[in-house]
Amino acid sequence: MPSLVHHMLLLPSALLALSVSHALGAVLETRQSNSTTVPAPIAIAPDENWDGIDGAWSSFTLRVGTPQQIVRTLVSFTAYQTWVVFPAGCEAAASQSSCAQSRGGVFNQSASSTFDRIGIYDLWIEANLGYDGNAIYGNDTVGLGGIGENGPTLENTIVGGFAVDDFYLGVFGVNPKPTNFTSFNEPSPSYMTLLREQNYIPSISAAYTAGAQYRFTGVLASLTLGGYDESKFVANDVDFAFAADNERNTVVAIQSIVTPSQIESSPVGTELLPAPVYAFIDNTVPQIWLPLEACLAFEAEFGLVYDNATELYLVNSTLHQDLTTRNPNITFTLGQGLSGGSTVQIALPYAAFDLTAQSPYQGLANTSYYFPLRRAANDTQYTLGRTFLQEAYFSVNWDTARFNVSQCSWDQNAQQHLVALPSVSEDNSSSSGTPNASSPSSNSLGAGAIAGIVVGAVAAIALLIGLGVWYVRRRSRAAKTAEREKLGEDEEVDVPPREPEHTVGEPVGGEPTGREATVFLKAELEGSSPLPPANNRDSDNTRLLSSSHGSGLPGTPGTLEAPSTQGYFGPGGSSSASPTTPSGGEGTHSSTQSGSGRNSRSILSPLSPSEASEADSRERHVYEMPGDMPTIKEKDGRVLSEKEAIAHRERVYNGVDSAPTSAVAVNEGVREPRRVNPEDVVRADTHAGAEERNANMHRAFSFEDRKDESSGELYE
């Protein structure tokens, strides 16, 4: 019972601690509890080069092979392999070294001791846009970042070497799809999958912006694996789901493309997209591919001229100057559907479209300005390429099949702030997994959630406390009821008739004490049966040692009129259901029954027989200690308390003269210490076999007064 109550009282505290710790520590819970298994996102530092023949693009350095060979590549969210340029790609160039430099460096497979050739296969991706070519594939070691940058390095990853011109620079693919060279039963994992399996990143996710050479002194690209950089974009609440085609899954609806009107009196912008379309976001290619009707609207608005030979919108110096002076903004409105719903707007300045193409791109003989807009033959070619991602921040979580597009933030003083995107195993309930208006605190609890948890915890604690108090009271009432019922049964069996009411000034022995408070006699607790007293003078003071033959006084406990039952000491014995209640200094013993008959012995007296059963069922020697009963303390006319009345009745009706014999007892209410002489201690069992006892010896070692009543103590 006490243990159960104790645990119940501890439960509310435990629940409160659990609730508070959960509410206040939810943000850090994943990192603290899984610090050894859940890593932080990786920010891949770009190199400081602007590469490409179709524009100036911020590239990333890779370390490939053994020993390491340095190559620069562009990032692709569509590719799922690492592509590098083989030396054969520069064999036809007038200067192979210049060609290798412009292509970001070449990789010599023969110089790598870890290159394990698989075979020649098509490049496959971007075939719908007219890109073609093949590559020699094999397994080799690939590390991210330049030498000394301590980027992750993986062994046995897929590397494809090509020599075609369609992909001029190498490609670092971050798509997690596996490569199936022979059959679908033996796929080769992608670089992103290996990073996640080897615990380099928290999830298969990535975020990217292409960088903008025209911003400030040139803002480099940003690539984060396993999360995103919060400092790079303006958050929004638009969350996109993957499309059904896994070859083109990051599809958005372009609801409108608008540029400000050149007519000053008309505040309405010019619509450059006649009808909404779905487009694929793909940073593998540089241009924006739109329907022919949209391209014609661009031509009419900006004076563009389409070159059929190169299939590019080449811009001469005059038009370039006019467009630079005008500096129009072009705003793309994106949504999940072709109309309605939540949308996000991405605004691009004209500088984002002011690109330069070089030979041999698209068969160009000379370097020329060009506007990165391409005519799409059908809806499978509608694409938003790297031009669009100069001003847009693009994050994809393949674990949750969600992605986000946000406007880039151009703050030179912003500090990098990486945020992990959750994996499926970490957040099954998450439908997002991409940055949005609430993403910076997506791992935290809102104020309403915290308040709800706290209120719920408090309510639960109050309920538990109430149940605990009710349970304790219920058990206490039940225990008290059982005790009262038990005491009631005992009184019916053992308690003799109550004596008439008398006053303290009229003691049982007939000697006045000077007290006038009215009290009621308490039935004497059942005791043993010593021999009758030697004379009548002691009869009034021997109530504690009542005889089985009766004391001769009417109503005295222990007389033949008192009922008795068979007790623990054999046939004819009686039992006592309740022990006497000890008072200070009285040395009260447990009350039991005495045997019937002439030779019955008292088991209440200190001279009781040795065969009496102890509480622990072991035989022990009983020693009687000499002493007397303390006298009642004068209450100065106050009504006695219940406790004091009980103590008084114990003294009076157990045969002790309550007349004050000591000034200390009267005035202080405290007895002087009882002095015990060792020689006065008598072993009770030494008289166990005696048929009769000497009354004087008995009185010398019981609670009775000696014949000399003038003394205030039993023993001097």
ABEGO torsion letter per residue (X at the ends): XAAAAAAAAAAAAAAAAAAAAAAAAAAAAAAAAAAAABBBBBBBBBBABBBEAAEBBBBBBBBBEOBBBBBBBBBBAABABBBBBBAAAAAABABAAAAAAAAGEBBBAAABAABBBAEBBBAGBGAAAGBBEBBBBBBBBBBBEBBGAGBBBBBGBBBBBBABAABABBBBBABABBBBAABAABBBBBAAAAAAAAGABABBBBBBBAEBAABEAEBBBBBBBGEBBAAABBBBABBBBBBABAABABBBBBABBBBBBABAABABBBBABABBBBBBBBAABABBBBBAAAAAAAAAAAGBBBBAAAGBBBBBAAAAAAAAAAGBBBBBBBBABABEEBBBBBBBBAAAABBBBBOABGGBABBBBBBBBBBBABAAABBBBAAAAAABBBBBBAAAGBBBBBBBBBBAABBBBBBBBBBAAABAABABGBBBAAAAAAABBBAAAAAAAAAAAAAAAAAAAAAAAAAAAAAAAAAAAAAAAAAAAAAAAABBBBBBBBBAABBAAGBBAGBABBBBBBBBBBBBBBBBBABAAAAAAAAABBBAAEAGBBGBBGBAABBBBBBAAEBGBBBBABBBBBBBGAGBBBBBBBBBEAABBBAABAABBAABBBAAGBBBBBBBBBEBBBBBBBAGGBBBBAAAAAAAAAAAAAGBBABBABAAAAAAGBBBBBBBBAAABBBAAAAAABABBBAAAAAAABABBBABAABABABX
